[in-house]
Each structure stands twice: as C-alpha cells, then as structure tokens.
Amino acid sequence: MEVQGKIKLIGEAQTFGTNGFRKRELVVTTEEQYPQHILIEFVQDKCELLNNFQLGQDVKVNINLRGREWVNPQGETKYFNSVQGWRIESVQTGAPVATPEVPPAQAFEPVSDLKEDEHDDLPF
C-alpha cells in the first residue's frame, strides 16, 4: 500500500526500553477533497530514511498496516493499529510529462501492392 501527499511533520527519533527499539514519526497530509493527516511510523533502521526529507515536500510512502492485541490487567482485550513506513520517495509535482510525438495519419502513404487474395500465416 502507499500514501501520497505533503510532509506536515517529521519527528525526532525516539528510543524505548533496554533493547534499543527506535521509532520516528512522519505525518503526511493527503491532497484530496477532504485531506487526511496520516501518521506513519518508521522503526529501527528505517528511521534514517527520513533524514533527506523536509516539511512541505511531496512524497510517496510505501506502508504496511500492523495490528496487535493487548490484554489489560483487568482482563479486557484491546486492539491497536499502526501504519509503518518502509520506503519513501520524493514526488515531483508540476513536472512536465514527456509524450512521444506521433505523426499524423496523413504522413503515411497507403500500401499500393496489397493483394486481397494472398493469405498470411498469422493466427488471428
């Protein structure tokens, strides 16, 4: 899956626990009729992927949806979702799209030696 939009926030890397778990948060605002502010977590070695990006930059982020179950001390089961990024790339907005120039049909001469009674060997 992917999310495309403009970077609204890039958080600092945070380290948790004694095992050194690291995460860094990114907020991307989608550009649609009702813009959404999507919080995306980059974890462990993926935190460094955000170093080369800036606020306001248009990006495309490849994500995975993660879900987990947790039972609290009272025995109630809770469910949590997270959005984890694993790739991010800059998107050039307003860049002209190159289209190959197609010559008009009049630039081609009609075939003059076509024989209707010749059978070709094409299967269609």
Backbone as ProteinMPNN parsed JSONL, in Angstrom:
{"seq_chain_A": "MEVQGKIKLIGEAQTFGTNGFRKRELVVTTEEQYPQHILIEFVQDKCELLNNFQLGQDVKVNINLRGREWVNPQGETKYFNSVQGWRIESVQTGAPVATPEVPPAQAFEPVSDLKEDEHDDLPF", "coords_chain_A": {"N_chain_A": [[0.841, -1.172, 0.0], [0.309, 2.344, -0.414], [0.847, 5.794, 0.481], [0.266, 9.054, -0.537], [1.281, 12.41, -0.497], [1.788, 15.595, 1.144], [4.51, 16.42, 3.242], [3.879, 17.055, 6.563], [4.872, 16.929, 9.148], [7.905, 15.928, 10.654], [9.124, 13.838, 12.955], [11.481, 13.584, 15.712], [13.885, 10.946, 16.216], [13.026, 8.375, 18.482], [13.948, 6.439, 21.308], [13.202, 3.401, 22.926], [12.92, 1.449, 25.911], [15.187, -1.159, 27.113], [16.164, -2.647, 25.092], [16.684, -1.038, 22.94], [14.803, -0.258, 21.003], [13.767, 1.696, 18.292], [11.933, 4.473, 16.987], [10.45, 6.673, 14.572], [8.363, 9.343, 13.744], [6.22, 10.363, 11.082], [4.146, 12.709, 9.52], [1.881, 12.808, 6.959], [0.053, 14.776, 4.784], [-2.695, 14.207, 2.87], [-3.662, 15.038, -0.483], [-6.565, 15.729, -1.363], [-10.163, 15.942, -1.795], [-11.117, 15.953, 0.874], [-8.702, 16.423, 2.852], [-6.459, 14.221, 4.559], [-4.647, 13.63, 7.545], [-2.099, 11.653, 7.926], [-0.526, 9.578, 10.172], [2.556, 8.094, 10.164], [4.72, 5.543, 11.1], [8.189, 5.02, 11.283], [10.419, 2.472, 11.876], [13.24, 1.175, 13.752], [15.995, 0.516, 11.689], [14.845, 1.886, 9.588], [14.339, 4.465, 10.349], [16.3, 6.265, 9.52], [15.66, 6.783, 6.902], [14.17, 9.081, 6.728], [15.852, 11.227, 6.913], [16.621, 12.747, 4.661], [14.508, 14.337, 3.888], [12.099, 17.067, 3.862], [9.902, 19.439, 5.512], [6.805, 20.127, 3.915], [7.451, 18.927, 1.529], [6.552, 16.993, -1.32], [5.65, 13.628, -1.245], [5.788, 10.044, -1.726], [4.853, 7.307, 0.119], [5.569, 4.04, 0.959], [3.724, 1.663, 2.71], [2.919, -0.539, 5.498], [0.167, -2.025, 7.093], [-0.303, -2.609, 10.49], [-1.444, -4.634, 13.163], [-2.322, -5.298, 16.565], [-2.951, -7.214, 19.513], [-3.885, -6.669, 22.903], [-4.057, -7.47, 26.297], [-5.381, -5.99, 29.051], [-4.602, -5.333, 32.595], [-7.051, -5.788, 33.879], [-8.166, -7.762, 32.435], [-9.425, -7.132, 30.072], [-9.604, -7.17, 26.571], [-7.834, -5.37, 24.179], [-7.421, -3.72, 21.005], [-5.009, -2.554, 18.717], [-3.911, -0.478, 16.071], [-1.351, 0.24, 13.674], [0.505, 2.238, 11.361], [3.087, 1.49, 9.368], [5.932, 2.744, 7.805], [8.059, 1.828, 5.101], [9.411, 2.571, 2.884], [10.256, 5.621, 1.264], [9.768, 8.179, -1.078], [10.546, 11.03, -3.068], [8.174, 13.058, -4.754], [7.78, 14.597, -7.763], [6.056, 17.459, -8.363], [4.041, 19.046, -10.785], [5.834, 18.67, -12.808], [6.646, 18.491, -16.216], [5.164, 16.076, -18.319], [6.656, 13.892, -20.49], [5.643, 13.233, -23.703], [5.583, 11.032, -26.4], [6.051, 12.135, -29.743], [3.61, 11.696, -32.082], [3.272, 10.971, -35.415], [0.933, 12.411, -37.725], [-1.792, 10.625, -39.322], [-1.847, 11.184, -42.024], [0.758, 11.324, -42.791], [1.651, 8.922, -43.604], [1.965, 6.845, -46.436], [-0.474, 5.186, -48.409], [-0.661, 1.624, -48.809], [0.296, 0.201, -51.828], [0.695, -2.18, -53.139], [-0.928, -4.242, -52.19], [-2.443, -7.347, -52.122], [-5.5, -8.795, -52.237], [-6.123, -11.523, -52.381], [-3.988, -12.922, -51.331], [-2.933, -15.018, -48.744], [-2.147, -14.631, -45.381], [0.011, -15.962, -42.779], [-0.665, -15.486, -40.154], [-2.141, -16.166, -36.977], [-4.452, -14.83, -36.308]], "CA_chain_A": [[0.0, 0.0, 0.0], [1.086, 3.584, -0.396], [0.209, 7.055, 0.823], [0.931, 10.141, -1.24], [0.859, 13.715, -0.024], [2.789, 16.586, 1.513], [5.007, 16.222, 4.601], [3.431, 18.062, 7.522], [5.696, 16.844, 10.351], [8.905, 14.86, 10.769], [9.523, 13.784, 14.355], [12.825, 13.122, 16.064], [13.957, 9.52, 16.555], [12.828, 8.066, 19.89], [14.422, 5.11, 21.693], [12.396, 2.862, 24.015], [13.331, 0.213, 26.575], [16.599, -1.533, 27.199], [16.584, -3.321, 23.859], [17.051, -0.033, 21.946], [13.806, -0.097, 19.949], [13.699, 3.085, 17.836], [10.88, 4.826, 16.027], [10.395, 8.072, 14.157], [7.041, 9.557, 13.173], [6.051, 11.245, 9.937], [2.747, 12.99, 9.2], [1.69, 13.174, 5.557], [-1.288, 15.285, 4.502], [-3.101, 13.84, 1.522], [-4.199, 16.142, -1.272], [-7.824, 15.285, -1.939], [-11.255, 16.835, -1.403], [-11.072, 16.028, 2.333], [-7.334, 15.996, 3.19], [-6.261, 13.414, 5.756], [-3.318, 13.738, 8.148], [-1.782, 10.258, 8.2], [0.664, 9.36, 10.987], [3.28, 6.907, 9.707], [5.886, 5.255, 11.933], [9.353, 4.344, 10.716], [11.043, 1.84, 13.036], [14.589, 0.615, 13.703], [16.89, 1.08, 10.675], [14.075, 2.708, 8.638], [14.301, 5.847, 10.853], [17.237, 7.082, 8.741], [15.087, 7.12, 5.594], [13.555, 10.407, 6.78], [16.885, 12.261, 7.029], [16.787, 13.563, 3.451], [13.233, 14.94, 3.516], [11.809, 18.33, 4.54], [8.499, 19.827, 5.621], [6.239, 20.68, 2.692], [7.869, 18.167, 0.355], [5.604, 15.992, -1.805], [6.262, 12.309, -1.15], [5.021, 8.808, -1.804], [5.36, 6.446, 1.179], [5.078, 2.662, 0.961], [3.371, 1.354, 4.09], [2.275, -1.777, 5.925], [-0.741, -1.871, 8.228], [0.003, -3.566, 11.554], [-2.446, -4.698, 14.222], [-1.911, -6.153, 17.687], [-3.909, -7.434, 20.582], [-3.3, -6.473, 24.226], [-4.99, -7.723, 27.388], [-5.003, -5.128, 30.168], [-4.615, -6.039, 33.886], [-8.415, -6.166, 34.251], [-8.579, -8.861, 31.572], [-10.087, -6.644, 28.861], [-8.782, -7.237, 25.365], [-7.82, -4.146, 23.368], [-6.756, -3.875, 19.72], [-4.336, -1.34, 18.269], [-3.401, -0.489, 14.699], [-0.308, 1.207, 13.352], [0.89, 2.343, 9.952], [4.55, 1.514, 9.338], [6.551, 3.04, 6.517], [9.279, 1.065, 4.807], [10.102, 3.263, 1.789], [9.722, 6.954, 0.999], [10.431, 8.809, -2.218], [10.061, 12.354, -3.442], [7.309, 13.113, -5.931], [7.902, 15.893, -8.438], [4.751, 17.959, -8.78], [4.094, 20.048, -11.835], [6.855, 18.354, -13.806], [6.007, 18.145, -17.482], [5.233, 14.673, -18.694], [7.089, 13.766, -21.875], [4.823, 12.343, -24.519], [6.221, 10.883, -27.712], [5.342, 12.798, -30.819], [3.049, 10.718, -33.005], [2.975, 11.645, -36.678], [-0.467, 12.259, -38.162], [-2.033, 9.516, -40.242], [-1.595, 11.606, -43.392], [2.182, 11.239, -43.088], [1.928, 7.601, -44.151], [1.378, 6.593, -47.745], [-1.215, 3.918, -48.436], [0.016, 0.494, -49.446], [-0.198, 0.105, -53.2], [0.862, -3.526, -53.699], [-1.668, -5.193, -51.375], [-3.244, -8.275, -52.915], [-6.538, -9.335, -51.358], [-6.202, -12.97, -52.424], [-2.867, -13.544, -50.63], [-3.272, -15.425, -47.366], [-0.985, -14.575, -44.491], [0.052, -17.093, -41.854], [-0.913, -15.063, -38.789], [-3.252, -16.935, -36.412], [-5.618, -14.003, -35.962]], "C_chain_A": [[0.89, 1.241, 0.0], [0.201, 4.771, -0.054], [0.989, 8.138, 0.104], [0.376, 11.461, -0.734], [2.045, 14.587, 0.311], [3.198, 16.359, 2.965], [4.568, 17.383, 5.481], [4.333, 18.091, 8.752], [6.681, 15.691, 10.219], [9.4, 14.9, 12.203], [10.973, 13.356, 14.521], [12.772, 11.628, 16.373], [13.82, 9.357, 18.064], [13.313, 6.652, 20.148], [13.652, 4.666, 22.924], [13.032, 1.599, 24.585], [14.821, -0.032, 26.544], [17.092, -2.212, 25.929], [16.909, -2.342, 22.731], [16.081, 0.104, 20.797], [13.693, 1.384, 19.596], [12.526, 3.27, 16.898], [10.934, 6.316, 15.758], [9.072, 8.261, 13.426], [7.059, 10.603, 12.065], [4.556, 11.469, 9.769], [2.696, 13.489, 7.764], [0.242, 13.62, 5.395], [-1.618, 14.969, 3.052], [-3.705, 15.05, 0.826], [-5.415, 15.634, -2.028], [-8.92, 16.22, -1.443], [-11.292, 17.025, 0.114], [-9.7, 15.526, 2.772], [-7.281, 15.253, 4.523], [-4.835, 13.601, 6.235], [-2.963, 12.342, 8.652], [-0.471, 10.174, 8.974], [1.292, 8.041, 10.566], [4.516, 6.743, 10.572], [6.965, 4.569, 11.104], [10.116, 3.768, 11.906], [12.423, 1.287, 12.688], [15.423, 1.291, 12.612], [16.168, 1.95, 9.649], [13.982, 4.167, 9.09], [15.168, 6.768, 10.0], [16.679, 7.479, 7.382], [14.531, 8.54, 5.567], [14.569, 11.541, 6.791], [16.954, 13.212, 5.837], [15.507, 14.267, 3.006], [12.944, 16.155, 4.389], [10.307, 18.565, 4.603], [8.038, 20.432, 4.296], [6.578, 19.909, 1.432], [6.785, 17.151, -0.02], [6.301, 14.643, -1.862], [5.25, 11.202, -1.417], [5.662, 7.856, -0.804], [4.731, 5.069, 1.044], [4.888, 2.244, 2.417], [2.875, -0.077, 4.25], [1.345, -1.422, 7.071], [-0.424, -2.968, 9.227], [-1.1, -3.506, 12.594], [-1.945, -5.614, 15.329], [-3.002, -6.177, 18.742], [-3.191, -7.266, 21.916], [-4.385, -6.727, 25.266], [-4.521, -6.895, 28.579], [-5.082, -5.906, 31.489], [-6.013, -6.456, 34.367], [-8.968, -7.295, 33.377], [-9.318, -8.431, 30.318], [-9.114, -6.692, 27.682], [-8.949, -5.958, 24.552], [-7.062, -4.439, 22.075], [-6.208, -2.533, 19.275], [-3.839, -1.54, 16.851], [-2.272, 0.513, 14.576], [-0.019, 1.135, 11.859], [2.401, 2.485, 9.938], [5.057, 1.747, 7.926], [7.807, 2.216, 6.328], [10.032, 1.625, 3.603], [9.438, 4.626, 1.615], [10.498, 7.537, -0.173], [9.759, 10.14, -2.534], [9.214, 12.242, -4.699], [7.442, 14.504, -6.504], [6.516, 16.334, -8.875], [4.938, 19.027, -9.845], [5.156, 19.783, -12.887], [6.162, 17.976, -15.111], [6.208, 16.668, -17.805], [5.595, 14.603, -20.167], [6.183, 12.793, -22.603], [5.487, 12.238, -25.883], [5.369, 11.543, -28.787], [4.902, 11.749, -31.833], [2.716, 11.439, -34.304], [1.516, 11.447, -37.075], [-0.589, 11.151, -39.193], [-1.732, 9.896, -41.688], [-0.118, 11.489, -43.769], [2.561, 9.884, -43.682], [1.241, 7.443, -45.498], [0.633, 5.276, -47.712], [-0.419, 2.845, -49.184], [-0.578, 0.325, -50.833], [-0.116, -1.317, -53.749], [0.148, -4.594, -52.887], [-2.539, -6.047, -52.274], [-4.217, -8.972, -51.981], [-6.529, -10.856, -51.317], [-5.023, -13.667, -51.756], [-3.258, -13.828, -49.198], [-2.015, -15.32, -46.52], [-1.078, -15.708, -43.475], [-0.153, -16.676, -40.392], [-2.153, -15.77, -38.236], [-4.474, -16.092, -36.06], [-6.039, -13.13, -37.1]], "O_chain_A": [[2.064, 1.186, 0.366], [-1.012, 4.758, -0.268], [2.22, 8.148, 0.126], [-0.833, 11.619, -0.563], [3.158, 14.362, -0.165], [2.346, 16.133, 3.824], [4.849, 18.545, 5.185], [4.543, 19.152, 9.34], [6.335, 14.614, 9.733], [10.022, 15.875, 12.624], [11.601, 12.84, 13.596], [11.721, 11.109, 16.751], [14.421, 10.106, 18.834], [13.121, 5.763, 19.319], [13.464, 5.445, 23.859], [13.603, 0.789, 23.856], [15.602, 0.767, 26.026], [18.298, -2.338, 25.715], [17.364, -2.765, 21.668], [16.473, 0.538, 19.714], [13.542, 2.229, 20.479], [12.164, 2.38, 16.128], [11.391, 7.107, 16.582], [8.699, 7.44, 12.588], [7.805, 11.582, 12.109], [3.776, 10.521, 9.865], [3.367, 14.453, 7.396], [-0.681, 12.924, 5.819], [-0.924, 15.398, 2.13], [-4.199, 15.971, 1.476], [-5.32, 15.175, -3.167], [-8.633, 17.191, -0.743], [-11.479, 18.145, 0.589], [-9.538, 14.335, 3.038], [-7.965, 15.611, 5.482], [-3.914, 13.718, 5.426], [-3.468, 11.902, 9.685], [0.568, 10.636, 8.501], [0.644, 6.995, 10.605], [5.277, 7.693, 10.759], [6.686, 3.657, 10.325], [10.429, 4.496, 12.848], [12.734, 0.979, 11.537], [15.547, 2.516, 12.608], [16.822, 2.684, 8.907], [13.587, 5.026, 8.302], [14.812, 7.925, 9.78], [17.178, 8.421, 6.767], [14.429, 9.141, 4.497], [14.186, 12.706, 6.689], [17.316, 14.377, 6.004], [15.425, 14.742, 1.874], [13.46, 16.275, 5.5], [9.539, 17.969, 3.847], [8.785, 21.157, 3.64], [6.043, 20.21, 0.366], [6.177, 16.53, 0.851], [7.382, 14.508, -2.435], [4.037, 11.4, -1.344], [6.868, 7.615, -0.859], [3.507, 4.939, 1.018], [5.771, 2.442, 3.251], [2.471, -0.733, 3.289], [1.693, -0.609, 7.927], [-0.291, -4.132, 8.851], [-1.631, -2.431, 12.874], [-1.234, -6.585, 15.071], [-3.843, -5.283, 18.834], [-2.035, -7.665, 22.057], [-5.509, -6.247, 25.122], [-3.403, -7.072, 29.064], [-5.582, -7.031, 31.502], [-6.14, -7.376, 35.175], [-10.105, -7.729, 33.562], [-9.793, -9.282, 29.566], [-7.953, -6.299, 27.799], [-10.067, -5.524, 24.276], [-6.176, -5.293, 22.045], [-6.859, -1.5, 19.435], [-3.402, -2.628, 16.477], [-2.238, 1.516, 15.289], [-0.262, 0.125, 11.197], [2.942, 3.474, 10.432], [4.674, 1.055, 6.983], [8.532, 1.941, 7.284], [11.157, 1.209, 3.325], [8.229, 4.772, 1.793], [11.719, 7.409, -0.254], [8.567, 10.334, -2.296], [9.497, 11.441, -5.59], [7.237, 15.49, -5.796], [5.871, 15.654, -9.673], [5.886, 19.811, -9.798], [5.354, 20.609, -13.777], [5.192, 17.218, -15.1], [7.279, 16.102, -17.588], [4.911, 15.194, -21.004], [5.987, 11.661, -22.162], [5.906, 13.246, -26.453], [4.139, 11.51, -28.744], [5.724, 11.008, -32.372], [1.961, 12.411, -34.298], [0.933, 10.403, -36.78], [0.385, 10.785, -39.851], [-1.397, 9.03, -42.496], [0.219, 11.549, -44.952], [3.664, 9.718, -44.203], [0.093, 7.849, -45.681], [1.071, 4.337, -47.047], [0.382, 3.142, -50.07], [-1.798, 0.306, -51.0], [-0.79, -1.632, -54.729], [0.575, -5.749, -52.891], [-3.291, -5.525, -53.097], [-3.807, -9.659, -51.045], [-6.9, -11.433, -50.295], [-5.042, -14.89, -51.621], [-3.843, -12.983, -48.52], [-0.96, -15.843, -46.879], [-2.126, -16.338, -43.332], [0.16, -17.449, -39.486], [-3.125, -15.954, -38.968], [-5.453, -16.634, -35.547], [-7.003, -12.374, -36.974]]}, "name": "protein", "num_of_chains": 1, "seq": "MEVQGKIKLIGEAQTFGTNGFRKRELVVTTEEQYPQHILIEFVQDKCELLNNFQLGQDVKVNINLRGREWVNPQGETKYFNSVQGWRIESVQTGAPVATPEVPPAQAFEPVSDLKEDEHDDLPF"}
